[in-house]
């Protein structure tokens, strides 16, 4: 039977129509400049489109990235630009595209893990993705951001810098921070161009980006914050305006504290808004921790595409000898038992016929992969089954990280 919506990569001439179709599924407009920036970051042979005749009605793409994982940096297949035209929903197109993409990732053998940031959390669990990082939506009462006595702000300075001068400085700081920060992806030139895209229609009513850079007395850049001003008024006509922090990175606690002191000193705005890490240090630096209100949200979702290579590619803080029974209906090559042995940098994960210690799916492995979501919490929800007493506790400790993993980018993971 002929497939009514055949899948294939898009050509260069089809890229604009394909990208606009996907943007339309999110209710977004795309300018020619945005399309050009996306094209520069996209390898056409890693795109997929579903066609109805000559018209693209579905699409997705993979971007080869590097992601910092516990104890290592790993190649990851960043999945993005996923959408199905509203005229063609519920016809199996999304499932077909995801199956093709993940099969191709596995067969290429380059990236053992796939990652994405979904706009809807209910969609990707059935494809084996699990929520691996979370963020805190912080709403800070600016006037109450008083720092504890003795807070070390260092001897550096924070200065506003124009875009052209700021970019090489923030790129350098970002690369140094991300090398030791689990959940942070690399960014090449095309990714930075998309991350810093700042045309008026993309600002959601806020100002253009401001670039504040922290420098040490010797001139080295050791931190930065990207932010906007958003004007608003409450029902009584009072100011409800906010500074919207788009990204903050620092190489030291004094640089971090100095950047927040700078933000707290911006006049005429009652609020500062920022999506930071679940274990963001800011509240601990303040006299009144309740000046920072937080709401936890999921961010990066992860899926092991090749279970053995994925688990062998990260490091574990405690010695481990564990047999995992994986049930993977969507990528059946992963189904079976895998023996994970780890001792420092010596990590292997191989097929085995030995009795299993835990039974789970790739979604649970993906959720726990970066050291945030615990296997114990997943077991409490009935998603991980302990088959050998004590195995769950050992595995939970071995997979856990020192800090909560955090993904610092925007919605489109591979581009930001």
LUMVEXBA-250082 format. One line per 3 residues: number of its first residue (from 1); their letters; for each residue x, y, z negated of N, C-alpha, C, O. Coordinates in steps of 0.1 Angstrom, whole numbers. Example, Ala and Ser with C-alpha at 12.3 -4.5 7.8 and 13.67 -1.06 7.14 Angstrom:
% residues 2
1	as	132/-57/-78/123/-45/-78/132/-33/-78/142/-33/-85 | 128/-22/-71/137/-11/-71/129/0/-79/134/11/-80 .
% end
This chain:
% residues 416
1	xxx	8/-12/0/0/0/0/9/13/0/18/13/-8 | 6/22/9/14/34/10/11/43/-2/0/45/-7 | 22/49/-8/21/58/-19/14/71/-14/20/77/-5 .
4	xxx	3/75/-20/-3/87/-15/5/100/-19/3/110/-12 | 14/99/-28/22/110/-32/37/106/-33/42/104/-44 | 43/104/-22/57/99/-21/66/108/-29/65/121/-29 .
7	xxx	76/102/-35/86/110/-42/99/110/-35/104/101/-28 | 106/122/-35/119/123/-29/125/136/-34/118/145/-40 | 138/138/-33/144/151/-37/139/162/-27/135/160/-16 .
10	xxx	140/175/-32/136/186/-24/148/190/-15/160/188/-19 | 145/196/-4/156/202/4/158/217/0/150/222/-7 | 168/222/6/171/236/3/160/245/8/156/255/1 .
13	xxx	154/242/19/143/250/24/130/249/17/122/257/17 | 129/237/9/117/235/2/118/240/-13/108/240/-20 | 130/244/-17/132/247/-31/123/258/-36/118/256/-47 .
16	xxx	122/269/-29/114/280/-34/99/276/-37/94/279/-47 | 93/269/-27/79/265/-29/78/255/-40/68/255/-48 | 88/246/-42/88/236/-53/89/243/-66/81/240/-75 .
19	xxx	98/252/-67/100/259/-80/88/268/-84/85/269/-95 | 82/274/-74/70/283/-77/58/274/-81/50/278/-89 | 57/262/-75/46/253/-78/48/249/-93/38/249/-100 .
22	xxx	60/246/-97/62/242/-111/59/254/-120/53/252/-131 | 64/265/-117/62/277/-125/47/280/-127/42/284/-137 | 40/277/-116/25/280/-116/18/270/-126/8/274/-132 .
25	xxx	24/258/-128/17/249/-137/19/254/-152/11/250/-160 | 28/264/-154/30/270/-167/24/284/-168/25/291/-178 | 17/287/-157/10/301/-157/20/312/-156/18/323/-161 .
28	xxx	32/309/-150/43/319/-148/45/323/-134/43/315/-125 | 49/336/-132/53/341/-119/69/340/-118/75/341/-129 | 74/338/-107/88/337/-105/92/347/-94/87/346/-83 .
31	xxx	102/356/-97/107/365/-87/117/358/-78/122/347/-81 | 120/364/-67/130/359/-58/144/357/-65/151/348/-63 | 147/367/-74/160/366/-82/160/354/-91/170/347/-92 .
34	xxx	149/352/-98/148/340/-107/149/327/-99/156/318/-103 | 143/326/-87/144/314/-79/158/312/-75/163/301/-75 | 165/323/-71/179/322/-67/188/317/-78/197/309/-76 .
37	xxx	185/323/-90/193/318/-102/191/304/-105/201/296/-108 | 179/299/-104/176/285/-107/182/276/-96/187/266/-99 | 181/281/-84/187/273/-73/202/271/-75/208/261/-72 .
40	xxx	209/282/-80/224/281/-82/227/271/-92/238/266/-92 | 218/269/-102/221/259/-113/216/245/-110/218/236/-118 | 210/243/-98/203/230/-96/210/222/-85/213/227/-74 .
43	xxx	213/210/-88/218/200/-78/206/194/-71/198/186/-78 | 204/196/-58/192/191/-51/191/176/-52/179/171/-53 | 202/168/-52/201/154/-53/196/149/-66/193/137/-68 .
46	xxx	195/158/-76/189/154/-89/176/160/-92/171/161/-103 | 169/164/-81/155/168/-82/146/157/-77/151/148/-70 | 134/158/-81/124/149/-75/111/157/-73/107/166/-81 .
49	xxx	104/154/-62/91/161/-59/81/151/-54/85/141/-47 | 69/153/-58/58/145/-53/51/153/-42/49/165/-44 | 48/148/-31/43/155/-19/29/150/-16/26/138/-16 .
52	xxx	20/160/-13/7/156/-7/8/162/7/6/174/10 | 11/154/17/15/159/30/28/166/29/38/160/25 | 29/178/34/41/186/33/41/195/21/51/203/19 .
55	xxx	31/194/12/30/203/1/35/197/-12/30/186/-16 | 45/203/-19/49/197/-32/38/199/-43/33/210/-44 | 35/188/-49/24/189/-60/29/184/-73/21/183/-83 .
58	xxx	42/180/-74/48/177/-87/63/178/-86/68/177/-75 | 69/180/-97/84/181/-96/90/180/-110/84/182/-120 | 103/176/-109/112/175/-121/126/175/-116/129/173/-105 .
61	xxx	135/178/-125/149/178/-122/158/175/-133/154/175/-145 | 170/171/-130/180/167/-141/192/176/-139/197/179/-128 | 197/181/-150/209/189/-150/220/182/-159/217/179/-170 .
64	xxx	232/180/-153/242/174/-160/248/184/-170/253/194/-166 | 247/181/-183/252/189/-193/261/182/-203/261/169/-203 | 268/189/-212/275/183/-223/268/187/-236/264/199/-237 .
67	xxx	266/178/-245/259/181/-257/267/177/-269/272/166/-269 | 268/185/-279/276/182/-291/267/172/-299/255/176/-303 | 272/161/-302/265/150/-310/274/148/-323/285/153/-323 .
70	xxx	269/140/-333/277/138/-344/291/132/-341/292/121/-336 | 301/140/-343/315/135/-342/320/135/-327/331/130/-325 | 312/140/-318/317/139/-304/309/149/-295/300/155/-300 .
73	xxx	313/150/-283/306/157/-272/303/147/-261/312/140/-257 | 290/147/-257/285/136/-249/279/141/-236/272/151/-237 | 281/135/-225/273/139/-213/258/136/-215/255/125/-220 .
76	xxx	250/145/-211/235/143/-213/228/148/-201/232/158/-194 | 218/141/-198/209/144/-186/198/154/-191/189/149/-198 | 200/166/-188/190/176/-192/178/176/-183/180/179/-171 .
79	xxx	166/173/-188/154/172/-179/147/185/-180/144/190/-191 | 143/191/-169/136/204/-169/128/205/-156/128/196/-147 | 121/216/-155/113/219/-143/103/208/-140/102/203/-129 .
82	xxx	97/204/-151/87/193/-150/73/198/-149/69/206/-157 | 66/195/-138/52/200/-137/45/193/-126/51/187/-117 | 32/192/-128/23/187/-118/12/197/-115/6/202/-124 .
85	xxx	9/200/-102/-1/209/-99/-14/206/-105/-18/194/-105 | -22/216/-109/-35/213/-116/-45/206/-106/-54/200/-111 | -42/207/-93/-51/200/-84/-48/185/-83/-56/177/-78 .
88	xxx	-37/181/-90/-33/167/-88/-30/160/-102/-22/151/-102 | -36/165/-112/-34/159/-125/-41/146/-126/-50/142/-119 | -36/138/-136/-41/125/-140/-42/115/-128/-52/107/-126 .
91	xxx	-32/115/-120/-31/106/-109/-18/97/-110/-14/91/-100 | -11/98/-121/1/90/-123/13/96/-118/24/90/-118 | 13/109/-113/24/115/-107/35/118/-117/47/115/-115 .
94	xxx	32/123/-129/42/126/-139/49/113/-143/61/112/-144 | 41/102/-146/48/90/-150/57/84/-139/68/79/-142 | 53/85/-126/61/81/-115/74/89/-115/85/83/-113 .
97	xxx	73/102/-116/85/110/-116/95/107/-127/107/106/-125 | 89/106/-139/98/103/-151/105/90/-150/116/88/-153 | 97/80/-145/103/67/-143/115/67/-133/125/61/-135 .
100	xxx	112/75/-122/123/76/-112/135/83/-117/146/79/-115 | 133/94/-124/144/102/-129/152/94/-139/165/93/-138 | 146/87/-149/153/79/-159/160/67/-153/171/64/-157 .
103	xxx	154/61/-143/161/50/-136/173/55/-129/183/48/-129 | 172/66/-122/184/71/-115/195/75/-125/207/73/-122 | 191/81/-136/201/85/-146/209/72/-150/221/72/-151 .
106	xxx	201/61/-153/207/49/-158/216/43/-147/227/39/-150 | 211/43/-134/219/37/-124/232/45/-120/242/39/-116 | 231/58/-122/243/66/-119/254/63/-130/266/63/-126 .
109	xxx	250/60/-142/259/56/-153/267/68/-158/277/66/-165 | 263/81/-155/271/92/-160/266/97/-174/275/100/-182 | 253/97/-176/248/102/-189/240/91/-196/230/87/-191 .
112	xxx	244/87/-208/237/77/-215/224/82/-223/216/74/-228 | 223/95/-223/212/101/-231/205/112/-222/212/119/-214 | 192/113/-223/184/124/-217/179/132/-228/176/128/-239 .
115	xxx	177/145/-225/171/155/-234/163/165/-227/165/168/-216 | 153/170/-234/144/180/-229/138/188/-241/138/184/-252 | 132/200/-237/124/207/-247/110/208/-242/108/216/-233 .
118	xxx	101/201/-247/87/200/-241/79/212/-245/81/218/-256 | 71/217/-236/61/227/-240/49/221/-247/42/228/-255 | 47/208/-245/36/201/-253/42/189/-259/48/180/-252 .
121	xxx	41/188/-272/48/177/-279/41/163/-276/47/153/-278 | 29/163/-272/22/150/-270/25/143/-257/22/131/-256 | 33/149/-248/35/144/-235/46/133/-235/44/122/-229 .
124	xxx	58/135/-241/70/128/-238/73/116/-247/82/108/-244 | 65/114/-258/67/102/-266/65/90/-258/72/80/-260 | 56/90/-249/53/77/-242/64/74/-232/64/63/-226 .
127	xxx	73/83/-229/84/81/-220/97/78/-228/107/77/-223 | 95/76/-242/107/72/-250/114/84/-256/125/81/-261 | 110/96/-255/117/107/-261/112/109/-276/100/107/-278 .
130	xxx	121/113/-285/117/116/-298/122/129/-303/133/134/-298 | 116/136/-312/120/150/-316/133/149/-325/132/145/-336 | 144/153/-319/157/151/-325/162/164/-333/170/163/-342 .
133	xxx	157/176/-329/161/188/-336/148/196/-339/139/196/-331 | 149/203/-350/138/212/-353/144/226/-355/156/228/-357 | 135/236/-355/139/250/-357/129/256/-367/118/251/-370 .
136	xxx	134/267/-373/125/275/-382/122/288/-376/131/296/-372 | 109/291/-374/105/304/-370/105/313/-382/97/312/-391 | 115/321/-383/118/330/-394/111/344/-392/113/350/-382 .
139	xxx	103/348/-402/98/362/-401/103/368/-414/99/365/-425 | 112/378/-412/119/384/-423/114/398/-426/113/406/-417 | 111/401/-438/107/414/-443/119/423/-444/127/421/-453 .
142	xxx	121/431/-434/134/438/-433/138/446/-445/150/445/-450 | 129/453/-451/132/461/-463/136/453/-475/142/458/-484 | 132/440/-475/135/432/-487/148/423/-485/151/415/-493 .
145	xxx	155/425/-474/167/418/-471/178/424/-479/187/431/-473 | 179/422/-492/189/426/-500/199/415/-503/194/404/-508 | 211/417/-501/221/406/-502/226/404/-517/227/414/-524 .
148	xxx	228/392/-520/233/389/-534/246/396/-537/255/397/-528 | 248/400/-549/261/406/-553/272/396/-550/271/384/-553 | 283/401/-545/294/393/-542/294/386/-528/303/379/-524 .
151	xxx	284/389/-520/283/384/-506/295/388/-498/298/400/-498 | 302/379/-492/315/383/-485/311/387/-470/307/378/-462 | 312/399/-467/310/404/-454/323/406/-446/322/410/-434 .
154	xxx	334/402/-452/346/403/-445/351/417/-442/345/427/-447 | 361/419/-433/366/432/-430/363/436/-415/368/446/-410 | 355/427/-409/352/430/-395/341/441/-393/336/446/-403 .
157	xxx	338/444/-380/328/454/-377/319/448/-367/322/439/-359 | 306/454/-367/296/450/-357/294/463/-349/291/473/-354 | 295/461/-335/293/472/-326/283/468/-315/284/456/-310 .
160	xxx	275/477/-310/267/475/-298/276/476/-286/284/486/-285 | 275/467/-277/283/466/-265/274/464/-253/264/458/-254 | 278/470/-242/270/469/-230/271/455/-224/281/448/-228 .
163	xxx	262/451/-216/261/437/-211/274/432/-204/279/421/-207 | 280/441/-196/292/437/-188/304/433/-198/311/424/-196 | 305/442/-208/316/439/-217/313/428/-227/322/421/-232 .
166	xxx	300/427/-230/296/417/-240/297/403/-235/301/394/-243 | 294/400/-223/292/387/-218/305/378/-220/303/367/-226 | 317/382/-216/328/373/-219/331/371/-233/336/360/-237 .
169	xxx	328/381/-242/330/379/-256/320/369/-262/324/360/-270 | 307/370/-258/298/361/-264/299/347/-258/297/337/-265 | 304/346/-246/306/332/-240/318/325/-248/317/313/-251 .
172	xxx	328/333/-251/339/327/-259/335/323/-273/338/312/-277 | 327/331/-280/322/328/-293/313/315/-292/314/306/-300 | 304/315/-283/295/304/-281/302/291/-279/299/281/-286 .
175	xxx	312/291/-271/319/278/-268/326/273/-280/327/261/-283 | 332/283/-289/339/278/-301/329/273/-311/332/264/-318 | 317/280/-312/307/275/-322/301/262/-318/300/253/-326 .
178	xxx	298/260/-305/291/248/-301/299/236/-301/294/225/-303 | 312/237/-301/321/225/-301/319/218/-315/322/206/-315 | 315/225/-325/314/218/-338/299/219/-343/297/216/-355 .
181	xxx	290/222/-335/276/224/-339/267/214/-332/265/215/-320 | 262/204/-339/254/193/-333/241/199/-327/234/206/-334 | 238/195/-315/226/200/-308/229/211/-298/220/215/-291 .
184	xxx	241/217/-298/244/228/-289/249/223/-276/259/215/-276 | 243/227/-264/248/223/-251/259/233/-246/260/244/-250 | 267/228/-236/276/237/-229/268/246/-220/256/243/-217 .
187	xxx	274/257/-216/268/266/-206/278/270/-196/289/276/-200 | 276/267/-183/285/273/-173/279/286/-168/270/291/-174 | 286/292/-158/282/306/-154/267/307/-150/261/317/-153 .
190	xxx	262/297/-143/249/297/-138/239/296/-150/228/303/-150 | 242/289/-160/234/288/-172/233/301/-180/223/305/-185 | 245/307/-181/245/320/-188/237/330/-180/230/339/-186 .
193	xxx	237/330/-167/230/340/-159/215/338/-162/208/348/-164 | 210/326/-163/196/323/-166/193/327/-181/183/333/-183 | 202/324/-190/200/327/-204/198/342/-206/190/346/-215 .
196	xxx	206/350/-199/206/364/-201/197/372/-191/198/384/-191 | 189/364/-184/180/371/-174/171/381/-182/165/377/-192 | 170/393/-177/164/403/-185/156/413/-177/155/425/-180 .
199	xxx	149/408/-166/141/418/-159/128/421/-167/124/413/-175 | 122/433/-165/111/438/-173/100/428/-175/94/426/-186 | 96/420/-164/85/412/-165/87/400/-174/78/393/-179 .
202	xxx	100/397/-177/104/386/-186/105/389/-201/108/381/-209 | 102/402/-204/105/406/-218/93/405/-227/94/408/-239 | 81/402/-222/69/401/-230/66/413/-238/62/413/-249 .
205	xxx	68/425/-231/65/437/-238/75/443/-247/73/453/-253 | 86/436/-248/97/441/-256/108/449/-248/106/450/-236 | 117/454/-254/128/462/-248/138/452/-241/137/440/-242 .
208	xxx	147/458/-233/158/450/-228/167/444/-239/166/449/-250 | 175/435/-236/184/429/-245/194/439/-251/200/447/-243 | 196/438/-264/208/445/-270/218/435/-274/215/423/-277 .
211	xxx	231/439/-272/242/430/-275/251/436/-286/257/446/-284 | 250/429/-298/258/433/-309/269/423/-312/266/411/-313 | 282/427/-312/293/418/-313/301/421/-326/304/433/-329 .
214	xxx	304/410/-333/312/412/-345/327/409/-341/330/399/-335 | 336/418/-346/350/417/-343/358/417/-356/354/425/-365 | 369/410/-356/378/411/-368/387/423/-366/388/429/-355 .
217	xxx	394/427/-377/403/438/-375/413/437/-364/418/447/-359 | 417/425/-361/427/423/-350/420/423/-336/427/421/-326 | 407/425/-335/400/426/-323/393/414/-318/386/414/-308 .
220	xxx	396/402/-325/389/390/-320/374/390/-323/370/394/-333 | 367/386/-313/352/385/-314/349/372/-322/354/361/-318 | 342/373/-333/339/361/-341/324/359/-343/320/351/-352 .
223	xxx	315/367/-336/301/365/-338/294/375/-329/299/385/-324 | 281/372/-327/272/381/-319/258/378/-322/254/368/-327 | 250/388/-319/235/387/-319/229/393/-307/233/405/-304 .
226	xxx	220/386/-301/212/392/-289/198/395/-295/192/386/-300 | 193/407/-292/180/410/-298/173/420/-289/179/426/-281 | 160/421/-292/151/431/-286/143/438/-296/141/433/-307 .
229	xxx	137/450/-293/127/456/-301/113/454/-295/112/455/-283 | 104/451/-304/90/449/-299/81/458/-308/79/456/-320 | 75/468/-301/66/477/-308/52/471/-310/47/465/-301 .
232	xxx	46/473/-322/33/469/-324/27/477/-336/35/482/-344 | 14/477/-337/7/484/-348/-4/476/-354/-10/468/-347 | -6/477/-367/-16/470/-374/-30/477/-373/-30/488/-366 .
235	xxx	-40/471/-378/-54/477/-377/-55/491/-383/-63/498/-378 | -46/494/-393/-47/507/-399/-38/517/-392/-37/529/-397 | -32/513/-381/-23/522/-374/-9/522/-379/0/530/-374 .
238	xxx	-6/514/-389/8/513/-394/17/504/-385/12/497/-376 | 30/506/-386/39/499/-377/40/484/-381/41/480/-393 | 38/475/-371/40/461/-373/51/457/-363/52/445/-359 .
241	xxx	60/466/-360/70/464/-350/81/454/-355/82/452/-367 | 88/448/-346/98/438/-350/110/438/-342/110/442/-330 | 121/435/-348/134/431/-340/133/416/-337/132/408/-347 .
244	xxx	133/413/-325/132/399/-321/146/394/-317/152/397/-307 | 151/385/-326/165/380/-323/164/368/-314/157/358/-316 | 171/370/-302/170/359/-292/181/348/-295/179/336/-292 .
247	xxx	193/352/-301/203/343/-303/213/349/-313/216/361/-311 | 218/341/-322/229/346/-331/239/334/-333/235/323/-335 | 251/338/-332/262/328/-334/273/334/-341/277/346/-339 .
250	xxx	280/327/-350/291/332/-358/301/321/-361/297/310/-363 | 313/325/-361/324/315/-364/328/314/-379/336/306/-382 | 322/323/-387/325/323/-401/313/328/-409/305/335/-403 .
253	xxx	313/325/-422/302/330/-430/303/345/-431/292/352/-431 | 314/352/-433/315/366/-433/309/373/-421/302/383/-421 | 312/367/-409/307/372/-396/292/370/-396/285/379/-392 .
256	xxx	287/359/-400/273/356/-401/266/367/-410/256/372/-406 | 271/368/-422/265/378/-432/265/392/-426/256/399/-428 | 276/396/-420/278/409/-414/267/412/-403/262/423/-402 .
259	xxx	265/402/-395/255/403/-384/241/405/-390/233/413/-385 | 238/398/-401/225/399/-407/224/412/-414/213/418/-415 | 235/417/-420/234/430/-427/232/441/-416/225/451/-419 .
262	xxx	238/439/-404/235/449/-393/220/449/-390/214/459/-388 | 214/437/-388/200/436/-384/191/442/-395/182/449/-392 | 195/440/-408/187/445/-419/188/461/-419/179/467/-425 .
265	xxx	198/466/-413/200/481/-413/193/488/-402/194/500/-401 | 186/481/-393/179/487/-382/166/494/-387/158/487/-392 | 165/507/-385/154/514/-390/141/513/-382/142/509/-370 .
268	xxx	130/517/-388/117/519/-382/111/506/-377/101/506/-370 | 116/494/-382/109/482/-379/107/474/-392/117/472/-400 | 95/470/-396/93/463/-408/97/448/-408/98/442/-418 .
271	xxx	98/442/-396/100/428/-395/112/424/-386/115/431/-376 | 118/413/-389/128/407/-380/124/393/-378/121/385/-387 | 123/389/-365/118/375/-361/130/368/-354/137/373/-346 .
274	xxx	131/355/-358/142/347/-353/139/332/-354/133/328/-364 | 142/325/-344/140/310/-345/154/304/-347/162/303/-338 | 156/301/-360/169/296/-364/169/281/-368/159/274/-365 .
277	xxx	179/277/-375/180/263/-379/171/260/-391/168/270/-399 | 168/248/-393/160/244/-405/167/248/-418/162/252/-428 | 181/246/-418/189/249/-430/196/262/-428/208/263/-432 .
280	xxx	190/271/-422/196/285/-419/201/290/-433/194/290/-443 | 214/295/-433/219/300/-446/213/313/-451/214/316/-463 | 207/321/-443/202/334/-446/195/335/-460/198/343/-468 .
283	xxx	184/326/-462/177/328/-475/186/327/-487/184/333/-498 | 197/319/-486/206/317/-498/215/329/-500/221/330/-511 | 216/338/-491/224/350/-492/216/361/-498/222/372/-502 .
286	xxx	203/360/-500/195/371/-504/191/370/-519/190/360/-525 | 189/382/-525/184/383/-538/170/377/-539/166/370/-548 | 162/380/-529/148/376/-528/147/366/-516/144/371/-505 .
289	xxx	148/353/-518/147/344/-507/134/344/-500/133/340/-489 | 123/348/-508/110/348/-502/108/360/-492/97/361/-486 | 118/368/-490/118/378/-479/118/372/-466/115/378/-456 .
292	xxx	122/359/-465/122/351/-453/111/340/-453/112/331/-461 | 102/342/-444/91/332/-443/94/323/-431/99/328/-421 | 91/310/-433/95/301/-422/84/291/-418/76/287/-427 .
295	xxx	84/288/-405/75/277/-400/84/268/-392/91/272/-383 | 83/255/-395/92/245/-388/85/241/-375/73/238/-375 | 93/240/-364/88/236/-351/98/226/-345/110/227/-348 .
298	xxx	93/217/-337/102/208/-330/109/216/-318/103/225/-313 | 121/212/-315/128/218/-304/133/208/-294/126/205/-284 | 145/203/-295/150/194/-285/146/179/-288/147/174/-299 .
301	xxx	141/173/-277/137/159/-278/147/151/-270/152/155/-260 | 151/139/-275/162/131/-270/157/117/-267/148/111/-274 | 163/111/-257/160/97/-253/172/90/-249/179/94/-240 .
304	xxx	176/78/-256/187/70/-251/183/63/-238/173/56/-237 | 190/66/-227/187/60/-214/195/46/-213/190/37/-207 | 206/46/-219/214/34/-220/217/32/-235/227/39/-240 .
307	xxx	210/24/-242/211/23/-257/225/20/-261/230/26/-270 | 231/10/-255/245/6/-259/255/18/-258/262/21/-268 | 255/24/-247/265/35/-245/261/47/-253/270/54/-258 .
310	xxx	248/50/-255/244/61/-263/249/60/-278/255/69/-283 | 246/48/-284/249/46/-298/264/45/-300/269/49/-310 | 272/40/-290/286/39/-291/293/53/-289/305/54/-292 .
313	xxx	285/63/-283/291/75/-280/292/85/-291/299/95/-290 | 285/83/-302/285/92/-313/293/86/-325/296/74/-324 | 295/93/-335/302/88/-347/293/87/-359/282/94/-359 .
316	xxx	297/79/-369/288/77/-381/297/79/-393/308/75/-394 | 291/86/-403/299/89/-415/302/78/-424/310/79/-433 | 296/66/-422/298/55/-431/300/42/-422/293/41/-412 .
319	xxx	308/33/-427/309/20/-419/295/14/-418/287/15/-426 | 294/7/-406/281/2/-403/282/-11/-395/290/-11/-385 | 274/-21/-398/273/-33/-389/258/-36/-389/253/-41/-399 .
322	xxx	251/-33/-378/236/-33/-378/232/-39/-365/237/-35/-354 | 221/-47/-365/215/-52/-353/202/-46/-352/193/-47/-360 | 200/-39/-340/188/-32/-337/180/-40/-326/186/-43/-316 .
325	xxx	167/-42/-329/159/-48/-319/151/-37/-312/142/-31/-319 | 153/-34/-300/147/-23/-293/136/-28/-283/138/-37/-276 | 125/-22/-284/114/-25/-275/112/-13/-266/107/-2/-271 .
328	xxx	115/-14/-253/115/-3/-244/107/-7/-232/112/-12/-222 | 94/-4/-232/85/-7/-221/88/2/-208/86/-3/-197 | 92/14/-211/94/23/-199/107/21/-192/108/23/-180 .
331	xxx	118/18/-200/131/15/-194/135/1/-199/142/0/-208 | 130/-9/-192/131/-23/-198/145/-28/-199/147/-38/-206 | 154/-22/-192/168/-27/-193/173/-25/-208/183/-31/-211 .
334	xxx	167/-17/-216/171/-15/-230/166/-25/-239/171/-27/-250 | 155/-32/-235/148/-41/-244/158/-52/-248/164/-58/-240 | 158/-55/-261/166/-66/-266/173/-62/-279/170/-51/-285 .
337	xxx	183/-70/-284/190/-68/-296/204/-62/-293/211/-66/-284 | 207/-52/-301/220/-45/-299/227/-44/-312/222/-40/-322 | 240/-49/-312/247/-49/-325/256/-36/-325/265/-35/-317 .
340	xxx	254/-28/-335/261/-15/-336/271/-17/-347/267/-19/-359 | 284/-15/-344/294/-16/-354/302/-3/-354/307/1/-343 | 304/3/-365/311/16/-366/320/16/-378/316/12/-389 .
343	xxx	332/21/-376/342/24/-387/351/35/-382/361/33/-375 | 348/47/-386/355/59/-381/353/61/-366/342/61/-361 | 364/62/-359/363/64/-344/362/51/-337/360/51/-324 .
346	xxx	362/39/-344/360/26/-337/345/23/-338/340/19/-348 | 338/25/-326/324/23/-325/321/14/-313/326/17/-302 | 313/4/-315/309/-5/-304/294/-7/-306/289/-8/-317 .
349	xxx	287/-10/-295/273/-14/-295/271/-23/-283/272/-19/-272 | 269/-36/-286/269/-47/-276/256/-55/-278/251/-56/-289 | 252/-62/-267/241/-71/-268/245/-83/-277/256/-87/-279 .
352	xxx	234/-88/-284/237/-99/-293/224/-108/-294/213/-103/-291 | 226/-120/-299/215/-129/-302/213/-130/-317/205/-138/-322 | 221/-123/-325/220/-123/-339/207/-118/-344/200/-110/-338 .
355	xxx	203/-123/-356/190/-118/-362/190/-103/-363/200/-97/-367 | 178/-97/-361/177/-82/-361/176/-77/-375/169/-83/-384 | 181/-65/-378/179/-58/-391/168/-48/-390/161/-47/-400 .
358	xxx	166/-41/-379/156/-31/-377/149/-33/-364/156/-37/-354 | 136/-30/-363/129/-30/-350/124/-17/-348/117/-11/-356 | 126/-11/-335/121/2/-332/121/4/-317/125/-5/-310 .
361	xxx	117/16/-313/116/19/-299/126/30/-296/132/36/-305 | 129/33/-283/139/44/-280/134/58/-285/143/66/-288 | 121/60/-287/117/72/-292/122/75/-307/126/86/-310 .
364	xxx	122/64/-315/128/65/-328/143/67/-328/148/75/-336 | 150/60/-319/164/61/-318/167/76/-313/177/82/-318 | 159/81/-304/162/95/-299/160/105/-310/167/114/-312 .
367	xxx	149/103/-318/146/112/-329/158/112/-339/161/123/-345 | 164/101/-342/174/100/-352/188/102/-347/198/103/-354 | 189/103/-333/202/103/-327/212/114/-331/224/112/-333 .
370	xxx	207/126/-333/215/137/-336/217/139/-351/223/149/-356 | 211/130/-359/214/131/-374/204/140/-382/206/142/-393 | 193/143/-375/183/151/-382/172/143/-387/171/140/-399 .
373	xxx	162/139/-379/151/131/-383/157/118/-388/165/111/-382 | 152/114/-400/158/101/-406/150/89/-402/138/89/-400 | 157/78/-402/151/65/-399/141/62/-410/131/55/-408 .
376	xxx	145/66/-423/136/63/-434/123/70/-433/112/64/-436 | 123/82/-428/110/89/-426/102/83/-415/90/83/-416 | 108/78/-405/101/72/-394/96/58/-399/85/54/-394 .
379	xxx	103/51/-407/98/39/-413/86/41/-422/77/33/-422 | 86/52/-429/75/56/-438/62/58/-430/51/56/-435 | 64/62/-417/53/65/-408/49/52/-400/40/52/-392 .
382	xxx	56/41/-403/53/28/-397/59/27/-383/55/18/-375 | 69/36/-379/74/35/-366/87/27/-365/91/23/-354 | 94/25/-377/106/16/-377/103/5/-387/97/8/-398 .
385	xxx	106/-7/-383/103/-19/-392/116/-25/-397/125/-28/-389 | 117/-26/-410/129/-32/-416/127/-47/-416/118/-52/-422 | 137/-54/-410/136/-69/-410/146/-75/-419/144/-87/-422 .
388	xxx	155/-68/-424/165/-73/-434/166/-63/-446/169/-52/-443 | 163/-68/-458/162/-58/-469/176/-51/-471/186/-56/-470 | 174/-38/-473/186/-29/-474/191/-23/-461/199/-13/-462 .
391	xxx	187/-29/-450/192/-24/-437/188/-9/-434/195/-1/-429 | 175/-6/-438/170/7/-435/178/18/-443/181/28/-437 | 181/16/-455/188/26/-463/202/27/-457/207/39/-456 .
394	xxx	209/16/-453/222/18/-448/222/25/-434/230/34/-432 | 212/22/-426/211/28/-413/208/43/-414/213/52/-407 | 199/46/-424/195/60/-426/208/68/-430/210/79/-424 .
397	xxx	216/63/-439/228/71/-443/238/72/-432/244/83/-430 | 239/62/-424/249/62/-413/245/71/-401/254/77/-395 | 232/73/-399/228/81/-388/227/96/-392/227/105/-383 .
400	xxx	226/99/-405/224/112/-410/236/121/-408/247/116/-409 | 234/134/-405/244/144/-403/246/152/-416/237/152/-425 | 257/160/-416/259/169/-428/250/181/-427/245/185/-438 .
403	xxx	248/186/-415/239/197/-414/227/193/-404/228/183/-397 | 216/200/-405/205/198/-396/210/201/-382/215/212/-380 | 208/193/-372/211/196/-358/202/207/-354/190/208/-358 .
406	xxx	207/216/-345/199/227/-340/202/230/-325/214/230/-322 | 192/232/-318/194/236/-304/191/251/-302/180/255/-306 | 201/259/-298/200/273/-299/193/280/-287/192/292/-287 .
409	xxx	190/272/-276/185/279/-264/170/282/-264/163/280/-274 | 166/285/-252/152/288/-250/144/276/-246/148/265/-249 | 133/278/-239/124/266/-236/130/257/-226/129/245/-227 .
412	xxx	136/262/-215/141/253/-204/155/248/-208/165/255/-204 | 156/237/-215/168/233/-221/180/233/-211/190/239/-215 | 179/227/-199/191/226/-191/196/240/-186/208/241/-182 .
415	xx	187/250/-185/191/262/-180/196/272/-190/203/282/-187 | 193/270/-203/197/279/-213/208/274/-221/213/281/-231 .
% end
